[in-house]
Amino acid sequence: MLTCSARACRAEAAYAIVWNNPKLHTPERRKVWLACDDHREHLSSFVSLRGFLIEVLPVDELGERDG
């Protein structure tokens, strides 16, 4: 089971929050936080406000380049 990345959450993850911090990562690097239904909006907003969000997708659509 994939677990949500939110602090102290142990729920099963349904979404992947794909992001990249261009000051730290190369453009092709895709970092991933996992999110349950309850934390999807919070986690995606957190990276989006910083300009890091690439996309939000279901966890079953993650590929080998994500990680």
C-alpha positions in Angstrom: 0.0 0.0 0.0 1.2 3.5 -0.8 0.8 5.9 2.1 -0.1 9.6 2.0 2.8 11.9 2.5 1.0 14.3 4.8 2.4 14.4 8.3 0.9 11.7 10.6 -1.5 10.5 7.9 -1.5 6.7 7.4 -4.3 6.7 4.7 -3.8 5.0 1.4 -2.6 7.4 -1.3 -4.8 7.9 -4.3 -3.0 10.8 -6.0 0.6 11.7 -6.9 1.6 15.4 -6.5 4.4 15.7 -9.0 6.7 18.7 -8.5 10.2 20.2 -9.1 12.1 22.9 -7.4 14.2 24.5 -10.2 16.7 25.9 -7.7 17.6 22.4 -6.5 16.6 20.0 -9.3 17.4 19.6 -13.0 14.4 20.3 -15.2 13.7 16.7 -16.0 13.6 15.7 -12.3 10.1 14.8 -11.1 9.7 14.7 -7.3 6.5 13.0 -6.0 4.4 13.4 -2.9 1.6 10.9 -2.4 -1.8 12.1 -1.2 -5.0 10.6 0.1 -8.4 12.2 -0.8 -8.3 14.3 2.3 -4.8 15.8 1.7 -4.8 16.2 -2.1 -5.8 19.8 -2.1 -3.5 20.8 0.8 -0.3 19.2 -0.6 -0.9 20.3 -4.2 -1.6 23.9 -3.0 1.6 23.9 -0.9 3.8 23.2 -4.0 1.7 25.2 -6.4 2.0 28.4 -4.3 5.8 28.1 -4.6 5.6 27.5 -8.4 6.8 23.9 -8.1 3.7 22.0 -9.2 4.0 20.0 -12.4 0.8 17.9 -12.2 -1.5 15.9 -10.0 -2.4 12.4 -11.2 -3.8 9.1 -9.9 -1.1 7.0 -8.4 -1.7 4.2 -10.9 -0.5 6.6 -13.6 3.0 7.1 -12.1 5.8 6.1 -14.4 9.4 5.1 -14.1 10.5 8.7 -14.5 8.6 9.8 -11.4 10.3 9.5 -8.0 
